[in-house]
Amino acid sequence: MTKQELKVVVDDLRSGKSYWAEETGAEGLMDLMAPLEGLALPDFQKGKMVRRETVVAFLRWQALRFNGTVDEEELSECLGLLKQKQVILV
């Protein structure tokens, strides 16, 4: 992901933009994030193409606290993994 793409998904996260309907429940959210399962594992495919909605949902799940604030340390770690694994935003 480029620096500009990272900025776009972080801006979506901070603005509270949601791409999935709450009616779909947790199963729908898990389906949305499925392409990023195992991101931190060594055998995760480099250069994987992932939709913007998936990355925002993943960051929301990983870095958003219960009080609505963003865990900056976790966000930084997740963004580092996205860059390290060369995830391509489509």
GIRA-V250884 format. One record per residue. RES is the residue in one small letter. PSI is psi as a letter, one per 40 degrees, with the letter a starting at -180 (none if undefined). Layout:
res=(RES/RES)
psi=(PSI/PSI)
//
This chain:
res=(m/t/k/q/e/l/k/v/v/v/d/d/l/r/s/g/k/s/y/w/a/e/e/t/g/a/e/g/l/m/d/l/m/a/p/l/e/g/l/a/l/p/d/f/q/k/g/k/m/v/r/r/e/t/v/v/a/f/l/r/w/q/a/l/r/f/n/g/t/v/d/e/e/e/l/s/e/c/l/g/l/l/k/q/k/q/v/i/l/v)
psi=(i/i/d/d/d/d/d/d/d/d/d/d/d/d/e/e/h/h/e/i/h/d/d/e/a/d/d/d/d/d/d/d/e/d/e/e/h/f/d/e/i/d/e/h/h/i/f/h/h/i/i/d/d/d/d/d/d/d/d/d/d/d/e/h/i/d/e/e/i/h/g/d/d/d/d/d/d/d/d/d/d/d/d/d/e/f/h/h/h/none)
//
